[in-house]
Amino acid sequence: MTMRPIRVIGDPVLRTPAEPVTSFDAELRRLVADLMDTLLGAPGRAGVAAPQIGVGARVFVYDADGHRGHLVNPVLELSEQTEIDDEGCLSIPGLYFPTPRARHATARGVDQHGEPLTVTGSGFLARALQHETDHLDGRLYVDTLRGDARRQALREIRAGRFAAPGRGPSPAG
């Protein structure tokens, strides 16, 4: 089992769009396995994208609503219906904010062998697909926030009120 360290906000890899995968080889299969090991060992998990472990490739794994798997080079189709629910991120640990997302999502891509793959979900699975695809585009969930929620999130991030690895929780909670 190879759990890889999660990169936290401030690391440039999280703000850099990931490159499409073009080689479906043992290295990609190792990356998918490392991502899944990292996901399964992480607290409060729903998915992990390659940039979160420092790899700029369009790959993520997910484990949400009883569905577990991976997607390579995903493209999303989103419903117009939206819902707001609390969302967090392993790259901004300990912070959760009400985040708008499409209620239904379909992600089309390929698996680690280059075979076509489609994942369709609603609710939490749809949220996970959107969240992880955002990582591949260099976006974090706080980028989707608006109004007071966005202002509060940015204040807490600037103040370092998230539990970065090795730091432990901040005194402010």
C-alpha positions in Angstrom: 0.0 0.0 0.0 1.4 3.4 -1.1 -0.2 6.3 0.5 1.1 9.5 -0.9 1.2 12.9 0.9 -1.7 15.3 0.1 -0.6 18.7 -1.2 -2.4 21.6 0.5 -3.6 24.9 -0.7 -0.6 27.2 -1.6 1.1 24.4 -3.5 1.2 25.6 -7.2 0.4 22.1 -8.5 -3.2 22.6 -7.2 -3.6 25.6 -9.4 -2.1 24.2 -12.5 -4.4 22.5 -15.1 -3.4 18.8 -15.4 -2.1 17.4 -18.7 -4.1 14.8 -20.6 -2.9 11.2 -20.2 -1.5 9.8 -23.4 0.4 6.6 -22.1 -1.7 3.8 -20.7 1.2 1.9 -19.2 2.5 0.4 -15.9 3.3 3.9 -14.7 -0.4 5.0 -15.1 -1.6 1.8 -13.3 0.8 2.5 -10.5 -0.5 6.1 -10.2 -4.1 4.8 -10.1 -3.2 2.3 -7.4 -1.3 5.0 -5.4 -4.3 7.4 -5.7 -6.7 4.6 -4.5 -4.4 3.7 -1.6 -4.2 7.4 -0.6 -8.0 7.8 -0.9 -8.7 4.8 1.2 -6.2 5.9 3.9 -7.5 9.5 4.1 -10.1 10.7 6.6 -13.4 12.1 5.3 -12.7 11.0 1.8 -14.7 11.0 -1.5 -12.0 11.3 -4.0 -8.4 12.2 -4.7 -7.1 13.7 -7.9 -3.5 13.3 -9.2 -2.6 17.0 -8.6 -3.4 16.5 -4.9 -0.4 14.1 -4.7 1.8 16.3 -6.9 1.2 14.7 -10.3 0.0 16.9 -13.1 -2.1 14.2 -14.9 -5.8 14.1 -15.6 -6.6 11.2 -13.4 -8.7 10.8 -10.3 -10.2 8.1 -8.0 -13.5 8.2 -6.2 -15.4 6.4 -3.5 -18.9 7.9 -3.1 -22.4 6.6 -2.6 -21.2 3.0 -2.9 -19.4 3.6 -6.1 -15.6 3.2 -6.3 -13.4 3.6 -9.3 -11.1 5.9 -11.3 -11.3 8.1 -14.4 -8.7 9.2 -16.8 -9.1 12.3 -19.0 -12.7 13.0 -17.8 -15.1 15.4 -19.4 -18.2 16.4 -17.4 -21.9 16.8 -18.5 -23.9 18.6 -15.8 -27.6 19.0 -15.1 -29.0 22.5 -14.8 -30.5 21.6 -11.4 -28.3 22.6 -8.6 -28.1 21.9 -4.9 -26.0 23.4 -2.1 -24.4 21.1 0.5 -21.3 21.3 2.8 -18.1 20.4 1.0 -14.6 20.0 2.1 -11.3 19.1 0.6 -8.2 17.0 1.7 -6.1 19.9 0.3 -7.8 22.4 2.6 -8.3 20.1 5.6 -10.8 20.9 8.3 -12.7 23.6 6.5 -16.2 22.9 5.1 -18.5 25.4 3.4 -21.9 25.2 1.7 -21.0 24.8 -2.0 -23.3 24.9 -5.0 -23.0 21.9 -7.4 -25.0 20.4 -10.2 -27.4 17.8 -8.8 -26.6 15.3 -11.5 -23.3 14.7 -13.4 -22.0 12.3 -16.0 -18.3 11.9 -16.4 -17.0 10.4 -19.6 -13.4 9.3 -20.0 -11.3 6.2 -20.1 -10.0 3.7 -17.6 -6.3 3.0 -16.9 -6.2 0.7 -19.9 -7.6 3.3 -22.3 -11.1 1.7 -22.5 -14.1 4.1 -22.6 -15.7 4.6 -19.2 -18.8 6.6 -18.2 -19.8 7.3 -14.6 -23.2 8.9 -13.9 -24.4 10.0 -10.5 -26.6 12.2 -8.4 -26.1 13.8 -5.0 -22.8 13.0 -3.3 -21.4 11.0 -6.3 -22.2 13.9 -8.7 -20.5 16.3 -6.2 -17.4 14.1 -6.0 -17.1 13.9 -9.8 -17.3 17.6 -10.1 -14.9 18.3 -7.2 -12.3 15.9 -8.5 -12.6 17.2 -12.1 -12.2 20.7 -10.7 -8.8 19.6 -9.3 -7.8 18.5 -12.8 -8.6 22.0 -14.1 -6.6 23.7 -11.4 -9.6 24.8 -9.3 -10.5 24.2 -5.7 -14.0 24.0 -4.3 -13.6 27.4 -2.6 -13.4 29.0 -6.1 -17.1 28.1 -6.6 -18.2 29.8 -3.4 -20.0 33.2 -3.5 -20.9 35.9 -1.1 -20.4 35.5 2.7 -19.3 31.8 2.3 -16.5 32.9 -0.1 -15.4 35.7 2.2 -15.3 33.5 5.3 -13.4 30.7 3.4 -10.8 33.1 2.1 -10.4 34.7 5.6 -9.9 31.3 7.2 -7.4 30.2 4.5 -5.4 33.4 4.8 -5.3 33.0 8.6 -4.1 29.4 8.2 -7.2 28.1 9.9 -7.0 24.7 8.3 -5.1 21.7 9.6 -2.1 21.4 7.3 -0.2 18.2 7.6 2.2 18.3 10.5 0.7 21.5 11.9 -2.2 20.1 13.8 -5.3 22.2 14.3 -4.9 25.9 14.6 -5.8 27.6 18.0 -8.7 29.3 16.2 -10.3 25.9 15.5 
